[in-house]
Amino acid sequence: MLDKKLIIPEHVAIIMDGNGRWAKKRGLPRSIGHKYGAQNFRKITRYISRAGVKYLTLYAFSTENWKRPPEEVDALMKLFHQNLVDLITDFRDDDIKTIFIGDRSAFSPGLIKLINESEEIAKDRKGMVLNIAMNYGSRDEILKAVKELCEESRDGKIDPKDITEQDIAFRLYTGGMPDPDLIIRTGGEFRLSNFLLYQSAYSEFYSTETLWPDFNEAEFDKAVIEFNHRNRRFGGV
């Protein structure tokens, strides 16, 4: 468990990378890697909530992931479906509030129904907010916000010259939430991959070689300890 003297980031975001490579190293199908990654997601989410983080955003499926082999996408959709069934009752004792960010219209009616049910059941919970990014792409998110502002301007609800950064931020999927303090990427890569581009202007970035199915409580603690060693100046001196 983390030292109580440490500063706990208010908002942590994680790019859960490495499921496929984890499976390949073991001579297993990529779908098995995704299964183990999904199991780890629940364990790590609970630990992060108990550590005192108020917002957790997990990158589960990007708008670009549709380009993967059809059999892998199909396996992921089935896995999402099963995990959403579990989420109906999961995290209840932890008081975790689940929100899905991204364009859910591309999913099957059954999956959309489960997404909506999961959010409805958890809407009054008071604990950590868990954002699950599914069919999420940050450029699409920003485009959506711009289109909304254009429509409001056309309808005379807002003057273009009065639009502020806050107006854009409010229309993002994360509108009303603080920007992430810490973004963790597992699997050793050093890129955001179209994740929270607008929100991450002053986020601290932490990359670990550990693949997502092996990312455990001790690995999260390392990221928080490193975060505490950063000098966050937000453009100042």
C-alpha positions, 0 to 999 in steps of 0.5 A: 500500500502507498505511503500516506504521505504521498500525493495521490493523483486526483485523475489517473488515465491508463492506456492498457497496452500489451494483451496481445504481446502477453499472449504471444510470449506464451504461445497463446491466441491474442484473445486469451491475452484480452481475457486476462487483461479484462480480469486484471482490469477489475482487480486494478480498478478496485486497488486504485479506488481504494488508494484514493484516486477520484477519477480513473479513465481506462482506454479499452477500445479505440476507434482505430481498433476496428482495423484489427482482424475480424476474429479478434474484434469479434472476440473483444465484443464478446468479452465486452459483453460478458464483462458488462454483465459482470459490471451490472453488480461489480464494484457495488461494494466499492461504490464505483460509478461507471461511465462509458466514453466514446461513440457507442452507436457503433456497437450492437443493440445488445451491447448498447443496452448493457452499457446503458444499464451499467451506467443507470445502476451505478449513477448514484454511487458516490465513490471513484468515477470509472470512465471506460473508453470504448470506441473512443478516439480523441480527435473524434471527441474534439470534432464532436465538441466543435460540431456542437458549438457550431450548431449552438452558434447557428441557433444563436445560443452562443457567439463564436467570439465568446467561445472559451477553452472551457466551452470546448472542454465541457462538450468533451466526453469528460466534460465537468471532470478534472484533466488527468494528472497522470497518464500511465501506458503499459507495454513500453510504448511512448505515445498517446495513441489518440487518447485524451489529447485535449485533456492531457495538455499538462498531464504527467506521462509514465510508461512501463515495459510491463504488459497490461495483464501483468500490471499489478498493485506494485506497478501502480505504486511505482507510477504514483511514486514517480508522479510525486517526484515530478515538478508540475509547473503548468507552464510557469517557472 
